[in-house]
Amino acid sequence: MTMVSLTTTTSLTRAAPVGVVVGARAQRRYGTRTRRAERTSADVSKTTRRARRVVVVANADAGESGETAAVTTKKNLPKVLVAGGGIAGLIAAAACKRKGMDVTVFEKVKKYEPFGGPIQLQCNAQGALDSICPDMAEKVMEKGTITGDRVNGLLDGVSGEWFYRFDTRKPCHDNGLPLTLVLSRFELLDILSEGVGTENIEMGTVVTSYENKGDKVVATLADGREFEGDVLIGADGIRSKLRAQMRGEDPEKPPLAYAGYAVYTAVCKYSQPHREPQHTDPNKVGYQVFLGPKQYFVSSDVGNGEQQYYAFLEVPAGGDDEFAKCENWENYREMLMDRFKDWCPAVMERLECTRPEDVERRDVNDLLPDPRWIDGRMALLGDSAHAVQPNLGQGGGQAIESSYVLADELSKCEGGKGVQTALMKYAARRFLRTGAIHGLSRFSSLMNTFYRRHLGDEPYDWYPESVRNMWLEVSKAKIPHPGSVMGQIILMGSMPIILEYVGAGYGIPGVLGGASTGNGKDRVPRSQIPGISAPLRDLTAEDFKMRGIPGLAK
Ligand SMILES: Cc1cc2nc3c(=O)[nH]c(=O)nc-3n(C[C@H](O)[C@H](O)[C@H](O)COP(=O)(O)OP(=O)(O)OC[C@H]3O[C@@H](n4cnc5c(N)ncnc54)[C@H](O)[C@@H]3O)c2cc1C
């Protein structure tokens, strides 16, 4: 996709490039001189057909007052040290560097070995990245596989019937944000490292502690070296050493909150539709969440005929259970096939197509929201500050939003002056938003825990034997569970609101919990046009709609 490139000029008016459409809401808000491209969920399919006729608009100014997006070349900016070169640390470093700051990243590993395959970057994450470094955002779009333009949704794991389908295009098109995509974590880390400059990243170095010393902060490494900077970003992950020091936690026992689930993940070759084409045609289906009591299965097309899946199992924490140890099976794949043996072919086929050695496992944890992100000149960022459960695919996205805000605030400092205020403002602009995403991610997991398609399905373990047997008998009648009926009604009413909030934040200011994408301030709101800058899909508005009475719709 063609995106505008940023150069290090002091003042730059950005125009919407050919192949993108400025979001209808954004046009109203920013008064751009564009032909109105009204886009709602219902008419995106019309757009699909007419895509090649849509006229694309240029000369959309970046700011409300015709203000221009600027890359500062101020010399007197803080010197930034970053502990941790994961997604958060690298993006924060790249963001600060683009603002003209000197950055040094310390990364523990000598070579990256990220967990799992590809990562999903939703429209908010890409919007923030585009505001930070448009060229990096463009590379991400080039390498990524768009999934946000297809039917996505929740299904009953056993029957394989849709429980709720949703349209992830709407928040993107309405707000002028890029469509959700997936890309390999390795590729993402490569793009980000390049953006930071490998000469600014010290691989194989561990930050063990920090000290605020007057108007400086000193980071001490495991090899005894000390580095002085104006600010230290603690982006050292959910088990952060810097957070442990700041909050007086036991570094060996960080206060992680176990989600109640462990996740098993793999990428498998799955290009041909198998027994259930409706669930396998990658031209029509993006990602699907198959629901069931005590386990759920999330799968997404990741391009090249591959599917990535996450199988979540409700098990005790710590990897001591029979499934984690794989006591009764040859490998994880066999174990998963056993756990999911009664599920629909769409799930089982993905497992069948998996190479046993490709399945990885880990406990799912998050951190309870805690506003203590700042200590003097040290600020937590990413999972060290706001780790969330992976159900919404937003952990990395929130790290990108936070990086954008942090660099924005730091760029207002004069050398070391004003750093502490900048850090406090960063935390204030980000705490509510990350807390809200934390809550929504947990809520998704709860929904899975309590999901029952039919009355009597999977009676709770704590029921007396006679009650369990009674419910098992009832379940044979296949009476829709009142909880799932209500759940579907609630989802049909709330999901568009949730998608809009997660993806775009309703234009609410960050301090009040809105998204931090830089839309209209540091980027021209714009989104891809099907058939020009995104694939042309054979989908109509009907394909996204649920059919039937709410509660029993399919
Ligand atoms: C199963 C699963 C699926 C997910 N899917 C998605 C998704 O689709 N989309 C999404 O946006 N998010 C997703 N996430 C969340 C996302 O992976 C994380 O939020 C993100 O990786 C956090 O980045 P980070 O840089 O803060 O932390 P990390 O990725 O943990 O990086 C921390 C880095 O710091 C280094 N480090 C640690 N300690 C030190 C030290 N003392 N000194 C120097 N370096 C140190 C580590 O080696 C590491 O490289 C998922 C998470 C899981 C578990």
The ligand as an SDF file (V2000), in Angstrom:
LIG
                    3D

 53 58  0  0  0  0  0  0  0  0999 V2000
   -0.8480  -15.8370   23.3570 C   0  0  0  0  0  0  0  0  0  0  0  0
   -0.6910  -14.3680   23.1480 C   0  0  0  0  0  0  0  0  0  0  0  0
   -1.1840  -13.7720   22.0010 C   0  0  0  0  0  0  0  0  0  0  0  0
   -1.0830  -12.3940   21.8200 C   0  0  0  0  0  0  0  0  0  0  0  0
   -1.5800  -11.8450   20.7010 N   0  0  0  0  0  0  0  0  0  0  0  0
   -1.5010  -10.5000   20.5220 C   0  0  0  0  0  0  0  0  0  0  0  0
   -2.0050   -9.8970   19.3470 C   0  0  0  0  0  0  0  0  0  0  0  0
   -2.5040  -10.5690   18.4450 O   0  0  0  0  0  0  0  0  0  0  0  0
   -1.9330   -8.5300   19.2410 N   0  0  0  0  0  0  0  0  0  0  0  0
   -1.3720   -7.7590   20.2140 C   0  0  0  0  0  0  0  0  0  0  0  0
   -1.3410   -6.5360   20.0560 O   0  0  0  0  0  0  0  0  0  0  0  0
   -0.8720   -8.3230   21.3310 N   0  0  0  0  0  0  0  0  0  0  0  0
   -0.9110   -9.6560   21.5010 C   0  0  0  0  0  0  0  0  0  0  0  0
   -0.3750  -10.2210   22.6150 N   0  0  0  0  0  0  0  0  0  0  0  0
    0.2560   -9.3650   23.6200 C   0  0  0  0  0  0  0  0  0  0  0  0
    1.6360   -8.9290   23.1790 C   0  0  0  0  0  0  0  0  0  0  0  0
    2.3990  -10.0340   22.7860 O   0  0  0  0  0  0  0  0  0  0  0  0
    2.3180   -8.2060   24.3300 C   0  0  0  0  0  0  0  0  0  0  0  0
    1.4750   -7.2620   24.8870 O   0  0  0  0  0  0  0  0  0  0  0  0
    3.5650   -7.5110   23.8350 C   0  0  0  0  0  0  0  0  0  0  0  0
    4.4620   -8.4380   23.2880 O   0  0  0  0  0  0  0  0  0  0  0  0
    4.2160   -6.7720   24.9890 C   0  0  0  0  0  0  0  0  0  0  0  0
    5.4110   -6.2260   24.5470 O   0  0  0  0  0  0  0  0  0  0  0  0
    6.4950   -5.7350   25.6060 P   0  0  0  0  0  0  0  0  0  0  0  0
    7.6070   -5.2330   24.7890 O   0  0  0  0  0  0  0  0  0  0  0  0
    5.8550   -4.8640   26.6010 O   0  0  0  0  0  0  0  0  0  0  0  0
    6.9030   -7.0260   26.4000 O   0  0  0  0  0  0  0  0  0  0  0  0
    7.7400   -8.2800   25.9020 P   0  0  0  0  0  0  0  0  0  0  0  0
    7.2740   -8.7130   24.5710 O   0  0  0  0  0  0  0  0  0  0  0  0
    7.7040   -9.2740   26.9930 O   0  0  0  0  0  0  0  0  0  0  0  0
    9.2070   -7.7320   25.7070 O   0  0  0  0  0  0  0  0  0  0  0  0
   10.0360   -7.4420   26.7960 C   0  0  0  0  0  0  0  0  0  0  0  0
   11.4520   -7.4940   26.2970 C   0  0  0  0  0  0  0  0  0  0  0  0
   12.3310   -7.0890   27.3350 O   0  0  0  0  0  0  0  0  0  0  0  0
   13.4030   -7.9850   27.4250 C   0  0  0  0  0  0  0  0  0  0  0  0
   13.8390   -7.9330   28.8240 N   0  0  0  0  0  0  0  0  0  0  0  0
   13.2280   -8.4760   29.8950 C   0  0  0  0  0  0  0  0  0  0  0  0
   13.8770   -8.1410   31.0170 N   0  0  0  0  0  0  0  0  0  0  0  0
   14.9020   -7.3630   30.6420 C   0  0  0  0  0  0  0  0  0  0  0  0
   15.9210   -6.6950   31.3580 C   0  0  0  0  0  0  0  0  0  0  0  0
   15.9920   -6.7600   32.6850 N   0  0  0  0  0  0  0  0  0  0  0  0
   16.8430   -5.9760   30.6630 N   0  0  0  0  0  0  0  0  0  0  0  0
   16.7790   -5.8930   29.3070 C   0  0  0  0  0  0  0  0  0  0  0  0
   15.8220   -6.5220   28.5900 N   0  0  0  0  0  0  0  0  0  0  0  0
   14.8900   -7.2200   29.2500 C   0  0  0  0  0  0  0  0  0  0  0  0
   12.8470   -9.3130   26.9820 C   0  0  0  0  0  0  0  0  0  0  0  0
   13.8450  -10.1690   26.4970 O   0  0  0  0  0  0  0  0  0  0  0  0
   11.8750   -8.8880   25.8950 C   0  0  0  0  0  0  0  0  0  0  0  0
   12.4870   -8.8290   24.6250 O   0  0  0  0  0  0  0  0  0  0  0  0
   -0.4660  -11.5990   22.8150 C   0  0  0  0  0  0  0  0  0  0  0  0
    0.0530  -12.2020   23.9620 C   0  0  0  0  0  0  0  0  0  0  0  0
   -0.0430  -13.5760   24.1280 C   0  0  0  0  0  0  0  0  0  0  0  0
    0.5010  -14.1990   25.3800 C   0  0  0  0  0  0  0  0  0  0  0  0
  1  2  1  0
  2  3  1  0
  2 52  2  0
  3  4  2  0
  4  5  1  0
  4 50  1  0
  5  6  2  0
  6  7  1  0
  6 13  1  0
  7  8  2  0
  7  9  1  0
  9 10  1  0
 10 11  2  0
 10 12  1  0
 12 13  2  0
 13 14  1  0
 14 15  1  0
 14 50  1  0
 15 16  1  0
 16 17  1  0
 16 18  1  0
 18 19  1  0
 18 20  1  0
 20 21  1  0
 20 22  1  0
 22 23  1  0
 23 24  1  0
 24 25  2  0
 24 26  1  0
 24 27  1  0
 27 28  1  0
 28 29  2  0
 28 30  1  0
 28 31  1  0
 31 32  1  0
 32 33  1  0
 33 34  1  0
 33 48  1  0
 34 35  1  0
 35 36  1  0
 35 46  1  0
 36 37  1  0
 36 45  1  0
 37 38  2  0
 38 39  1  0
 39 40  1  0
 39 45  2  0
 40 41  1  0
 40 42  2  0
 42 43  1  0
 43 44  2  0
 44 45  1  0
 46 47  1  0
 46 48  1  0
 48 49  1  0
 50 51  2  0
 51 52  1  0
 52 53  1  0
M  END
$$$$
